Amino acid sequence: MRITGIEARLYRIPPAVQIQDSIQRISHWEFTLTTVTTDAGIAGTGFAYTLGIGGTAVRELVGTYLSPLVLGADPVDVERIWSRCWWELHALGSGGMSRFALATIDIAIWDILAQKAGVPLYRLLGGFRDRIPAYGSGINAHLDGEPLLEQMRGFLAQGYRAVKMKVGRDDPHEDVERVAAVRRLIGPSIQLMLDANQKWTAAEAIRRVNLLKPFDPFWIEEPVLADDRAGHAHVREATGVSMAVGETLYTRYEFADYIRAGAVDVVQADIPRVGGFTEWLKIAKLAESFNLPVAPHFMMELSVHALCAVPNGLILEDLQGGSLTDLGVLAEPIRVVRGEMAPPARPGHGIVFDPAALRRYEVTGKVTGITPTRT
């Protein structure tokens, strides 16, 4: 079997609900969708997202620079393909656009391999379990009072036993009031995760997390800059609250440094951001070697396969307004049922896009009308 075609397309899609965290407001998701075809008649699809900026660069990296490296290759040689693309791209930087571009091809190849094997992708990747608990996640830093509680009630009504909310208001007492209200609503038995999106310095984070600690957070996510390993370790030691980190890390080497620094309790490697399943599996195995769980960031339709493949899969993020189902671009919706998700049963990753729904969002040239994301 040989790869005979690679086509990358860009789609710019508004969120299904207003989305705002402590540092940015997201007006559009950008998805680069890559289709890889083979001489065996099997086609795979892979995709990566950006937060409203950079999608055209990802599309061009795939179509102009990576395609010639991959055409003619046997998709079974997935490690060779990944390595060749990485060496071509790594001078651009260890993360960012280069990883997103590589991810679209890597995910498509794994889709092909699972289709060829006649099994759902999670089984080809490891097949440890056939479903995973999920948590309801809101990018809701702008919500207070009843709108925030209504979102949380919706999560509980769907059967979630864990929920996540944003913190990082300029006034720390506003965060305390918001978190206290949510804890009163959900009770003591529901896990509550908090996400600061890198808002604070280490000293600020220690003060803020200690204010929120009485509400029993299951984890605090990215309280300081993702590049600040020492800061995360300091906050972890000073507060005793579990640190969830990884959505803005890009390589297994960065994760290894975090683990060595004692700065992470929950590894949140994001499948597109680390370059696809090939790298993600290595990060998961690294975490397992240190008895750490993995809980991937975002992209639940991909993450469900990864979590069901490995022994240390913890929990799946269902981001309200950000799933492909919520965005209305799937021909076959993929949903959490009673607080759990099972991967699609069809061979491959089972993500079936609706071409008509995608067509209205396609960007064929330059992106215009950019809205700054910073709040």
VOPAGU-2260 file (C-alpha; in pm, 1 decimal, decimal comma):
REM VOPAGU-2260
SITE   aa  ch    i         X         Y         Z
SITE  MET   A    0       0,0       0,0       0,0
SITE  ARG   A    1     132,9     344,0     -97,3
SITE  ILE   A    2      20,7     699,0     -31,4
SITE  THR   A    3     -95,0     851,7    -358,7
SITE  GLY   A    4    -252,7    1182,0    -257,2
SITE  ILE   A    5    -255,1    1446,7      15,7
SITE  GLU   A    6    -499,7    1736,2      25,9
SITE  ALA   A    7    -522,4    1997,7     301,7
SITE  ARG   A    8    -821,5    2229,8     341,6
SITE  LEU   A    9    -882,1    2507,0     594,3
SITE  TYR   A   10   -1209,6    2582,6     771,1
SITE  ARG   A   11   -1281,9    2878,0     997,6
SITE  ILE   A   12   -1574,2    2801,4    1228,9
SITE  PRO   A   13   -1730,7    3018,1    1503,0
SITE  PRO   A   14   -1785,4    2847,7    1840,2
SITE  ALA   A   15   -2133,0    2720,4    1917,0
SITE  VAL   A   16   -2138,4    2934,0    2235,5
SITE  GLN   A   17   -1943,2    3239,2    2354,0
SITE  ILE   A   18   -1598,5    3126,9    2467,2
SITE  GLN   A   19   -1371,2    3332,2    2692,2
SITE  ASP   A   20   -1100,8    3239,9    2941,4
SITE  SER   A   21    -879,6    3452,2    3165,4
SITE  ILE   A   22    -655,1    3571,7    2881,3
SITE  GLN   A   23    -847,3    3554,9    2552,1
SITE  ARG   A   24   -1178,8    3553,2    2371,0
SITE  ILE   A   25   -1209,2    3301,8    2087,7
SITE  SER   A   26   -1411,6    3418,1    1787,3
SITE  HIS   A   27   -1325,7    3124,5    1558,2
SITE  TRP   A   28   -1174,4    2780,7    1560,6
SITE  GLU   A   29    -956,8    2714,2    1257,4
SITE  PHE   A   30    -940,7    2351,4    1145,1
SITE  THR   A   31    -692,4    2222,0     889,6
SITE  LEU   A   32    -838,2    1897,9     754,3
SITE  THR   A   33    -598,4    1673,6     561,5
SITE  THR   A   34    -711,6    1380,2     348,5
SITE  VAL   A   35    -451,9    1113,5     270,2
SITE  THR   A   36    -538,6     865,5      -7,2
SITE  THR   A   37    -374,6     534,1     -96,2
SITE  ASP   A   38    -352,1     299,3    -392,0
SITE  ALA   A   39    -549,7      45,3    -187,7
SITE  GLY   A   40    -858,4     264,4    -204,5
SITE  ILE   A   41    -837,8     357,4     164,9
SITE  ALA   A   42    -847,1     725,9     258,9
SITE  GLY   A   43    -772,6     869,6     601,7
SITE  THR   A   44    -856,0    1208,2     748,4
SITE  GLY   A   45    -652,4    1402,8    1000,1
SITE  PHE   A   46    -698,0    1747,3    1143,0
SITE  ALA   A   47    -556,4    2008,0    1376,2
SITE  TYR   A   48    -699,9    2328,2    1515,8
SITE  THR   A   49    -573,7    2677,1    1586,0
SITE  LEU   A   50    -742,8    2944,8    1794,6
SITE  GLY   A   51    -837,6    3181,6    1516,3
SITE  ILE   A   52    -482,7    3245,7    1394,4
SITE  GLY   A   53    -227,1    3050,1    1191,7
SITE  GLY   A   54    -450,9    2813,0    1000,3
SITE  THR   A   55    -331,6    2926,1     658,4
SITE  ALA   A   56      27,5    2854,2     763,6
SITE  VAL   A   57     -66,0    2501,0     870,8
SITE  ARG   A   58    -244,9    2440,2     541,4
SITE  GLU   A   59      56,2    2557,8     340,5
SITE  LEU   A   60     302,3    2354,4     545,7
SITE  VAL   A   61     102,8    2040,2     469,8
SITE  GLY   A   62      32,1    2108,4     104,8
SITE  THR   A   63     363,2    2262,3      -1,2
SITE  TYR   A   64     632,3    2123,9     227,2
SITE  LEU   A   65     519,0    1794,1     380,5
SITE  SER   A   66     327,2    1636,9      93,4
SITE  PRO   A   67     638,4    1566,5    -119,9
SITE  LEU   A   68     796,9    1386,5     176,2
SITE  VAL   A   69     499,1    1158,1     230,1
SITE  LEU   A   70     376,3    1078,5    -121,4
SITE  GLY   A   71     479,0     728,0    -220,9
SITE  ALA   A   72     542,1     613,6     136,9
SITE  ASP   A   73     384,4     303,0     286,5
SITE  PRO   A   74     153,2     420,5     569,3
SITE  VAL   A   75     257,0     116,7     773,4
SITE  ASP   A   76     591,2     294,1     821,4
SITE  VAL   A   77     427,3     553,7    1042,2
SITE  GLU   A   78     733,4     612,0    1262,3
SITE  ARG   A   79     955,5     667,0     957,9
SITE  ILE   A   80     706,4     911,9     809,1
SITE  TRP   A   81     671,1    1102,7    1136,8
SITE  SER   A   82    1047,4    1124,3    1185,4
SITE  ARG   A   83    1111,6    1239,2     830,2
SITE  CYS   A   84     851,1    1514,3     858,8
SITE  TRP   A   85     980,0    1619,8    1199,7
SITE  TRP   A   86    1336,9    1656,1    1076,7
SITE  GLU   A   87    1212,9    1864,5     785,4
SITE  LEU   A   88    1014,5    2092,9    1015,3
SITE  HIS   A   89    1205,9    2110,2    1341,5
SITE  ALA   A   90    1422,0    2408,4    1242,1
SITE  LEU   A   91    1099,0    2613,5    1246,3
SITE  GLY   A   92    1072,6    2544,3    1619,2
SITE  SER   A   93     986,8    2254,3    1843,6
SITE  GLY   A   94     615,5    2334,0    1851,4
SITE  GLY   A   95     346,1    2550,3    1704,2
SITE  MET   A   96     255,4    2540,2    1335,7
SITE  SER   A   97     502,1    2265,0    1252,0
SITE  ARG   A   98     345,1    2024,7    1501,5
SITE  PHE   A   99      -7,6    2104,7    1388,7
SITE  ALA   A  100      83,1    2036,6    1026,6
SITE  LEU   A  101     254,5    1709,3    1113,5
SITE  ALA   A  102     -44,1    1605,9    1325,7
SITE  THR   A  103    -289,6    1629,4    1037,0
SITE  ILE   A  104     -86,2    1376,7     837,6
SITE  ASP   A  105     -10,0    1150,4    1133,3
SITE  ILE   A  106    -375,2    1127,8    1240,3
SITE  ALA   A  107    -482,0    1052,3     882,8
SITE  ILE   A  108    -224,4     773,2     857,7
SITE  TRP   A  109    -342,0     612,8    1181,4
SITE  ASP   A  110    -697,2     633,4    1045,2
SITE  ILE   A  111    -579,4     444,5     734,9
SITE  LEU   A  112    -398,6     179,6     939,3
SITE  ALA   A  113    -700,5     110,4    1158,8
SITE  GLN   A  114    -927,9      88,9     854,8
SITE  LYS   A  115    -685,5    -153,7     690,9
SITE  ALA   A  116    -681,6    -364,9    1009,6
SITE  GLY   A  117   -1060,9    -354,1    1025,1
SITE  VAL   A  118   -1071,4    -225,1    1385,1
SITE  PRO   A  119   -1158,9      99,1    1565,4
SITE  LEU   A  120    -850,4     311,2    1614,3
SITE  TYR   A  121    -836,8     275,6    1992,7
SITE  ARG   A  122    -790,7     -99,7    1955,6
SITE  LEU   A  123    -501,3     -58,3    1713,7
SITE  LEU   A  124    -339,1     193,0    1950,3
SITE  GLY   A  125    -362,1     -40,7    2249,6
SITE  GLY   A  126    -721,6    -133,0    2326,4
SITE  PHE   A  127    -707,3    -108,4    2706,0
SITE  ARG   A  128   -1076,7     -17,9    2759,9
SITE  ASP   A  129   -1387,7      44,0    2552,5
SITE  ARG   A  130   -1518,1     361,0    2723,1
SITE  ILE   A  131   -1389,2     643,0    2941,6
SITE  PRO   A  132   -1547,7     883,2    3195,5
SITE  ALA   A  133   -1587,3    1240,6    3074,4
SITE  TYR   A  134   -1612,6    1580,7    3238,2
SITE  GLY   A  135   -1813,8    1882,5    3132,9
SITE  SER   A  136   -1582,1    2171,2    3051,6
SITE  GLY   A  137   -1678,8    2534,5    3011,2
SITE  ILE   A  138   -1465,8    2818,9    2874,8
SITE  ASN   A  139   -1665,8    3045,9    3097,2
SITE  ALA   A  140   -1451,5    3316,1    3257,4
SITE  HIS   A  141   -1714,9    3567,8    3148,2
SITE  LEU   A  142   -1999,1    3390,5    3329,1
SITE  ASP   A  143   -2122,6    3478,5    3678,0
SITE  GLY   A  144   -2420,2    3389,9    3889,9
SITE  GLU   A  145   -2713,2    3217,2    3728,4
SITE  PRO   A  146   -2563,3    3178,9    3375,9
SITE  LEU   A  147   -2262,4    2997,0    3525,0
SITE  LEU   A  148   -2480,6    2778,2    3745,2
SITE  GLU   A  149   -2711,4    2701,0    3454,4
SITE  GLN   A  150   -2415,3    2571,9    3255,4
SITE  MET   A  151   -2315,6    2349,9    3547,2
SITE  ARG   A  152   -2672,1    2222,5    3588,9
SITE  GLY   A  153   -2661,8    2123,8    3224,9
SITE  PHE   A  154   -2346,6    1920,4    3284,3
SITE  LEU   A  155   -2502,6    1744,0    3582,6
SITE  ALA   A  156   -2818,0    1668,8    3383,6
SITE  GLN   A  157   -2601,5    1494,7    3122,8
SITE  GLY   A  158   -2460,9    1262,7    3388,7
SITE  TYR   A  159   -2114,2    1412,1    3435,7
SITE  ARG   A  160   -1944,9    1330,6    3766,5
SITE  ALA   A  161   -1681,4    1598,8    3708,8
SITE  VAL   A  162   -1691,4    1957,1    3578,9
SITE  LYS   A  163   -1437,4    2225,9    3495,6
SITE  MET   A  164   -1461,1    2603,9    3510,7
SITE  LYS   A  165   -1231,1    2894,8    3434,5
SITE  VAL   A  166   -1072,0    3114,6    3697,5
SITE  GLY   A  167    -837,3    3410,4    3667,9
SITE  ARG   A  168   -1055,0    3715,9    3722,0
SITE  ASP   A  169    -861,9    4033,3    3801,8
SITE  ASP   A  170   -1040,0    4047,7    4138,2
SITE  PRO   A  171    -955,3    3729,6    4331,0
SITE  HIS   A  172   -1273,5    3754,4    4536,6
SITE  GLU   A  173   -1481,1    3720,9    4221,3
SITE  ASP   A  174   -1316,6    3384,8    4157,4
SITE  VAL   A  175   -1384,8    3280,5    4516,3
SITE  GLU   A  176   -1753,3    3371,7    4481,7
SITE  ARG   A  177   -1787,2    3192,0    4149,2
SITE  VAL   A  178   -1612,1    2874,1    4264,9
SITE  ALA   A  179   -1801,7    2871,9    4595,2
SITE  ALA   A  180   -2133,5    2898,5    4410,9
SITE  VAL   A  181   -2045,7    2610,3    4180,8
SITE  ARG   A  182   -1931,4    2391,1    4469,8
SITE  ARG   A  183   -2257,2    2460,1    4657,2
SITE  LEU   A  184   -2452,2    2360,2    4348,7
SITE  ILE   A  185   -2267,7    2039,7    4260,7
SITE  GLY   A  186   -2209,0    1917,1    4616,1
SITE  PRO   A  187   -1904,3    1740,9    4759,2
SITE  SER   A  188   -1912,7    1424,5    4547,4
SITE  ILE   A  189   -1865,2    1586,7    4203,4
SITE  GLN   A  190   -1505,9    1656,0    4103,4
SITE  LEU   A  191   -1435,5    2023,9    4033,1
SITE  MET   A  192   -1141,4    2123,1    3812,4
SITE  LEU   A  193   -1017,6    2482,7    3786,0
SITE  ASP   A  194    -829,0    2630,9    3489,7
SITE  ALA   A  195    -636,0    2959,0    3507,2
SITE  ASN   A  196    -490,5    2948,4    3153,9
SITE  GLN   A  197    -142,7    3065,6    3260,3
SITE  LYS   A  198    -277,7    3388,1    3409,4
SITE  TRP   A  199     -64,3    3427,8    3721,5
SITE  THR   A  200     292,2    3449,3    3844,4
SITE  ALA   A  201     395,1    3174,9    4085,3
SITE  ALA   A  202     355,0    3405,7    4385,3
SITE  GLU   A  203      10,4    3516,1    4267,6
SITE  ALA   A  204     -88,1    3157,6    4196,7
SITE  ILE   A  205      -0,4    3046,0    4548,5
SITE  ARG   A  206    -220,3    3319,9    4696,8
SITE  ARG   A  207    -504,2    3251,3    4453,5
SITE  VAL   A  208    -497,3    2873,0    4482,7
SITE  ASN   A  209    -492,1    2892,2    4862,2
SITE  LEU   A  210    -806,0    3107,8    4846,4
SITE  LEU   A  211    -972,9    2843,1    4629,2
SITE  LYS   A  212    -839,8    2539,8    4814,2
SITE  PRO   A  213   -1134,0    2522,5    5062,4
SITE  PHE   A  214   -1357,9    2426,8    4768,4
SITE  ASP   A  215   -1161,3    2104,5    4711,6
SITE  PRO   A  216   -1037,2    2145,0    4353,0
SITE  PHE   A  217    -950,9    1813,2    4190,9
SITE  TRP   A  218    -678,5    1997,0    4001,2
SITE  ILE   A  219    -564,2    2346,1    3910,7
SITE  GLU   A  220    -472,4    2375,4    3544,8
SITE  GLU   A  221    -187,9    2592,8    3414,3
SITE  PRO   A  222    -182,0    2843,0    3701,3
SITE  VAL   A  223     137,8    2999,9    3559,7
SITE  LEU   A  224     305,5    3020,6    3219,3
SITE  ALA   A  225     346,3    2679,1    3061,3
SITE  ASP   A  226     717,2    2754,1    3011,0
SITE  ASP   A  227     760,6    2801,8    3386,7
SITE  ARG   A  228     830,6    2451,6    3516,0
SITE  ALA   A  229     985,2    2579,3    3838,0
SITE  GLY   A  230     680,1    2797,2    3897,1
SITE  HIS   A  231     443,4    2503,0    3864,4
SITE  ALA   A  232     659,2    2296,4    4098,8
SITE  HIS   A  233     661,3    2581,8    4350,8
SITE  VAL   A  234     281,6    2623,8    4338,2
SITE  ARG   A  235     232,7    2249,1    4369,3
SITE  GLU   A  236     460,0    2226,3    4673,8
SITE  ALA   A  237     320,7    2537,1    4843,5
SITE  THR   A  238     -48,2    2453,6    4801,6
SITE  GLY   A  239     -68,3    2074,8    4789,3
SITE  VAL   A  240    -313,6    2099,4    4498,7
SITE  SER   A  241    -261,1    1875,2    4195,5
SITE  MET   A  242    -116,7    2045,4    3888,0
SITE  ALA   A  243    -265,6    1966,1    3546,0
SITE  VAL   A  244     -32,2    2076,5    3266,0
SITE  GLY   A  245      33,0    2001,5    2902,1
SITE  GLU   A  246    -210,4    2162,6    2662,1
SITE  THR   A  247      56,9    2408,5    2546,9
SITE  LEU   A  248     353,7    2172,0    2556,9
SITE  TYR   A  249     461,4    2020,9    2226,6
SITE  THR   A  250     724,6    1750,4    2273,4
SITE  ARG   A  251     793,9    1447,6    2489,8
SITE  TYR   A  252    1111,3    1624,9    2600,6
SITE  GLU   A  253     911,7    1912,4    2750,2
SITE  PHE   A  254     691,8    1664,8    2935,2
SITE  ALA   A  255     998,6    1478,5    3060,6
SITE  ASP   A  256    1138,5    1804,3    3198,4
SITE  TYR   A  257     808,3    1875,1    3378,4
SITE  ILE   A  258     803,1    1528,7    3533,4
SITE  ARG   A  259    1165,0    1553,2    3645,2
SITE  ALA   A  260    1089,7    1892,1    3804,4
SITE  GLY   A  261     801,3    1749,7    4009,2
SITE  ALA   A  262     573,9    2005,6    3844,2
SITE  VAL   A  263     284,5    1794,9    3711,3
SITE  ASP   A  264      28,6    1549,3    3848,0
SITE  VAL   A  265    -201,2    1515,2    3545,2
SITE  VAL   A  266     -49,7    1510,6    3194,9
SITE  GLN   A  267    -271,6    1692,5    2943,9
SITE  ALA   A  268     -93,8    1630,6    2614,6
SITE  ASP   A  269    -307,0    1763,6    2327,9
SITE  ILE   A  270    -304,3    1522,0    2031,6
SITE  PRO   A  271    -284,0    1779,4    1747,7
SITE  ARG   A  272     -41,8    2003,2    1937,7
SITE  VAL   A  273     213,8    1727,5    1996,8
SITE  GLY   A  274     209,0    1612,8    1634,5
SITE  GLY   A  275     -52,0    1337,4    1636,3
SITE  PHE   A  276     -96,9     995,1    1791,1
SITE  THR   A  277     261,5     881,1    1725,2
SITE  GLU   A  278     409,5    1135,2    1966,9
SITE  TRP   A  279     110,9    1130,6    2202,6
SITE  LEU   A  280     154,2     759,1    2271,8
SITE  LYS   A  281     517,6     816,8    2369,2
SITE  ILE   A  282     414,2    1091,3    2610,2
SITE  ALA   A  283     147,5     864,9    2761,0
SITE  LYS   A  284     402,9     587,2    2810,9
SITE  LEU   A  285     645,0     836,0    2965,3
SITE  ALA   A  286     374,0     943,9    3210,0
SITE  GLU   A  287     287,2     582,0    3287,2
SITE  SER   A  288     650,6     515,8    3376,3
SITE  PHE   A  289     612,0     770,4    3657,7
SITE  ASN   A  290     263,9     650,3    3759,6
SITE  LEU   A  291     100,4     965,9    3624,5
SITE  PRO   A  292    -240,1     975,9    3452,4
SITE  VAL   A  293    -312,6    1136,5    3116,0
SITE  ALA   A  294    -615,3    1354,2    3044,7
SITE  PRO   A  295    -577,9    1507,8    2696,5
SITE  HIS   A  296    -679,6    1863,9    2628,3
SITE  PHE   A  297    -974,4    1926,7    2391,9
SITE  MET   A  298   -1060,3    1739,3    2068,1
SITE  MET   A  299   -1267,4    1472,1    2240,7
SITE  GLU   A  300   -1335,7    1286,4    1915,8
SITE  LEU   A  301    -963,6    1208,6    1892,9
SITE  SER   A  302    -892,8    1195,9    2265,5
SITE  VAL   A  303   -1146,5     920,2    2327,9
SITE  HIS   A  304    -938,2     682,1    2114,5
SITE  ALA   A  305    -615,8     778,0    2292,4
SITE  LEU   A  306    -764,2     744,8    2640,9
SITE  CYS   A  307    -919,5     407,3    2566,3
SITE  ALA   A  308    -588,8     281,1    2428,3
SITE  VAL   A  309    -365,3     329,5    2733,5
SITE  PRO   A  310    -374,9     203,8    3094,2
SITE  ASN   A  311    -322,8     547,7    3249,6
SITE  GLY   A  312    -608,7     723,9    3071,4
SITE  LEU   A  313    -794,1     927,3    3335,3
SITE  ILE   A  314   -1082,1    1131,4    3197,6
SITE  LEU   A  315   -1207,6    1290,9    2873,1
SITE  GLU   A  316   -1272,0    1662,3    2825,3
SITE  ASP   A  317   -1605,0    1750,6    2662,4
SITE  LEU   A  318   -1571,8    2120,9    2587,9
SITE  GLN   A  319   -1911,4    2286,5    2556,1
SITE  GLY   A  320   -1937,7    2459,1    2219,1
SITE  GLY   A  321   -1605,3    2322,4    2095,2
SITE  SER   A  322   -1665,7    1961,0    1998,1
SITE  LEU   A  323   -1704,9    1877,0    1631,2
SITE  THR   A  324   -2058,1    1764,0    1711,4
SITE  ASP   A  325   -2142,2    2097,5    1878,8
SITE  LEU   A  326   -1995,8    2280,8    1579,3
SITE  GLY   A  327   -2234,6    2093,3    1349,9
SITE  VAL   A  328   -1974,3    1959,4    1106,4
SITE  LEU   A  329   -2018,4    1584,4    1157,8
SITE  ALA   A  330   -2244,9    1363,0     950,4
SITE  GLU   A  331   -2254,3    1119,8    1243,7
SITE  PRO   A  332   -2252,4    1302,6    1580,0
SITE  ILE   A  333   -2030,1    1163,6    1857,2
SITE  ARG   A  334   -2164,6    1226,2    2207,3
SITE  VAL   A  335   -2105,3    1157,9    2573,3
SITE  VAL   A  336   -2376,0     931,1    2716,6
SITE  ARG   A  337   -2446,2     932,0    3092,3
SITE  GLY   A  338   -2108,2    1081,1    3167,7
SITE  GLU   A  339   -1904,5     838,8    2956,4
SITE  MET   A  340   -1792,6     813,4    2597,0
SITE  ALA   A  341   -1724,9     507,0    2385,6
SITE  PRO   A  342   -1516,9     545,0    2068,3
SITE  PRO   A  343   -1699,1     499,7    1736,8
SITE  ALA   A  344   -1718,4     130,6    1648,6
SITE  ARG   A  345   -1640,5     163,5    1277,3
SITE  PRO   A  346   -1284,8      85,6    1157,3
SITE  GLY   A  347   -1056,0     387,5    1177,7
SITE  HIS   A  348   -1121,1     685,9    1400,5
SITE  GLY   A  349   -1484,2     690,3    1290,7
SITE  ILE   A  350   -1505,8    1068,8    1253,6
SITE  VAL   A  351   -1729,3    1130,3     952,7
SITE  PHE   A  352   -1743,0    1492,8     841,6
SITE  ASP   A  353   -2041,4    1650,0     667,4
SITE  PRO   A  354   -1902,8    1803,6     343,7
SITE  ALA   A  355   -2200,2    2036,4     302,4
SITE  ALA   A  356   -2166,5    2168,2     657,8
SITE  LEU   A  357   -1792,8    2224,9     613,6
SITE  ARG   A  358   -1824,9    2394,2     275,8
SITE  ARG   A  359   -1970,1    2718,0     411,7
SITE  TYR   A  360   -1671,6    2761,5     644,8
SITE  GLU   A  361   -1391,8    2687,3     398,4
SITE  VAL   A  362   -1113,2    2941,9     350,1
SITE  THR   A  363    -956,2    2909,7       5,9
SITE  GLY   A  364    -735,1    3219,3      10,9
SITE  LYS   A  365    -631,2    3464,8     277,1
SITE  VAL   A  366    -814,7    3506,9     605,8
SITE  THR   A  367    -980,1    3847,2     645,0
SITE  GLY   A  368   -1159,1    4020,7     929,4
SITE  ILE   A  369    -929,0    3894,2    1204,7
SITE  THR   A  370   -1052,7    3968,4    1558,0
SITE  PRO   A  371    -781,3    4000,3    1827,5
SITE  THR   A  372    -811,5    3725,1    2087,9
SITE  ARG   A  373    -666,2    3903,9    2390,1
SITE  THR   A  374    -920,1    4018,9    2647,3
